[in-house]
Structures are given as structure tokens and as C-alpha cells.
Amino acid sequence: YYEHTQMFCGGINHQWSVNGGKCSICGEAYDQKTKLFDKGGEKYLGKIVRTYTQGSVISVTVIVSTSIVE
């Protein structure tokens, strides 16, 4: 990958056919065993910036920087 905005969850077919639409943090394939940004991954920094309770509702802002739809 070139940067975190260019990771595509393993590709659209893999994301939906294999992983039921699931995608990992920063766009990595959900079923990928070693993920760059997970604990033990090359880009993991060990920083916990927030902790949430399962089922809690959080506010998020999404910035779409480009469209890859053709």
C-alpha cells in the first residue's frame, strides 16, 4: 500500500465474499493474520487513545478524501 488511505479491505470481492463486509482498522483485510496497525504489527505504536464500552454509542466524523468508484 502507498498510505493508509489506499488500503481496500482486501479488495471488494474479498471484503464481501470472504469477510461478510467486514474491514479492519485502516482498511486492512479483516481476515489478514498480521495487521500493520494491530498489536505486534509494523506500524503499531502501543498508544491507547480512547477506551469504549462494548455497545456504547460514539460520535465520529468521516472525511472522504477521494472516490475510488469507477
C-alpha positions as CSV (number, residue, x, y, z in Angstrom):
1,Y,0.0,0.0,0.0
2,Y,1.1,3.6,-0.5
3,E,-0.5,5.1,2.5
4,H,-3.3,4.3,5.0
5,T,-6.0,5.9,2.7
6,Q,-5.2,3.5,-0.1
7,M,-5.9,0.2,1.6
8,F,-9.1,-1.5,0.3
9,C,-10.1,-4.2,2.9
10,G,-8.5,-6.9,0.7
11,G,-10.5,-5.8,-2.3
12,I,-14.2,-5.5,-2.8
13,N,-14.8,-9.2,-3.6
14,H,-12.7,-10.4,-0.7
15,Q,-14.3,-7.9,1.7
16,W,-17.8,-9.1,0.9
17,S,-17.4,-12.7,-0.3
18,V,-15.0,-13.8,2.4
19,N,-15.4,-11.4,5.3
20,G,-19.1,-10.5,5.0
21,G,-18.4,-6.8,4.5
22,K,-16.0,-6.5,7.5
23,C,-12.9,-4.4,7.2
24,S,-10.0,-4.0,9.7
25,I,-8.6,-0.7,11.1
26,C,-7.1,1.5,8.3
27,G,-8.5,-0.7,5.5
28,E,-6.6,-3.9,6.0
29,A,-8.3,-7.2,5.1
30,Y,-10.4,-8.4,8.1
31,D,-9.0,-11.9,8.0
32,Q,-5.4,-10.9,7.5
33,K,-3.4,-12.6,10.3
34,T,-0.7,-9.9,10.8
35,K,-2.1,-6.4,10.6
36,L,0.2,-3.4,10.3
37,F,-1.7,-1.3,12.9
38,D,-2.7,-4.0,15.4
39,K,-0.5,-5.0,18.4
40,G,2.6,-6.6,17.1
41,G,2.3,-5.0,13.7
42,E,5.0,-2.9,12.0
43,K,3.0,0.4,12.5
44,Y,1.7,-0.3,16.0
45,L,2.7,2.4,18.4
46,G,1.2,1.0,21.6
47,K,-0.9,4.1,22.4
48,I,-4.4,3.7,23.6
49,V,-6.2,7.0,22.8
50,R,-9.7,6.1,23.9
51,T,-11.5,3.2,25.6
52,Y,-15.1,2.4,24.9
53,T,-17.6,0.1,26.5
54,Q,-19.0,-2.6,24.1
55,G,-22.3,-1.4,22.8
56,S,-21.8,2.3,23.6
57,V,-22.7,5.0,21.1
58,I,-19.9,7.3,19.9
59,S,-19.8,10.3,17.7
60,V,-17.5,10.2,14.7
61,T,-16.5,12.4,11.8
62,V,-15.6,10.9,8.5
63,I,-13.7,12.8,5.9
64,V,-13.9,11.3,2.4
65,S,-10.7,12.4,0.6
66,T,-11.3,10.7,-2.7
67,S,-13.7,8.4,-4.5
68,I,-12.5,5.1,-6.0
69,V,-15.8,4.3,-7.6
70,E,-15.5,3.9,-11.3
